[in-house]
């Protein structure tokens, strides 16, 4: 689960919802926050800091094929609501307007790209953007949707965008997206068409899209001097105020191994810059210290989040090249210092354990 950000606390989603209190009466505590409607993986998830809610769409159940269940949770209290099930039946008692009819709805899918626009300039609306993913037929889709929190409805942008209907829109899955509030553009990097993995960076201008005008949109395949390598399971977090997106780690397909390189995409210049090349993690530091050479070990499928108003991104766990989780670690990256710090090593969050003794090689404070 990637790119969950802009919440008042850090929320990680898997089978359960776990909240890590970054700033509370008892900072550093894990809190079990209940279950969603069903077990799932490879879902889309959006953190809405304005509402302090977490929205989740689709994914893959323990058995069977992908679905398009749509849930939200209220981070202020352990409440979870299934808005609609796979049969498009409105479940949530607060559903209004077009959610009460069998209108257009994103098809079941796994591993789509998603981003949140909580900065809509002409209203107080919040939009949850969704692109692509793998459908039940194993096809990488190229449809673009958004969900309007105000109107409680999903909108398909630009008309029919089933694969091959609009060849300029690539069919992609396992991509990562972010939204730039200054230009009103969606950006996304990487992904696969189920055959090849790509290093393309795309942008889509959605400034003219509204609930009343679902305008045609065009996509731009950006020309960059360099870019991160082809990979899967990488993490992206967005610094909206400085118009930068950071990419960390993942499984490098060329090297056939996880990596811990760090890249930044400058939206103003439309270019990628490598900040840290992949190398072994420095383990000669105190827990909680930021340092120029410190970094997590290479990992894929790492959760990353930036709490509301913070200039620090938090990284949790991930898998190594063998597909195992070597350490359940919590790291921080200070976007101003451009440095990492290891904050804690934990037991599994669903067991709600306290921090554990670091393994040999670490020097706890």
Helices and strands as residue ranges (DSSP letters): E 10-13, E 16-20, E 30-35, E 44-48, E 53-60, E 66-74, E 79-84, G 97-100, E 113-117, E 127-131, E 144-148, E 153-156, E 176-180, E 185-189, E 201-205, E 219-222, E 231-232, E 235-239, E 244-252, E 257-266, E 271-276, E 303-305, E 312-316, E 329-334, E 339-345, G 349-351
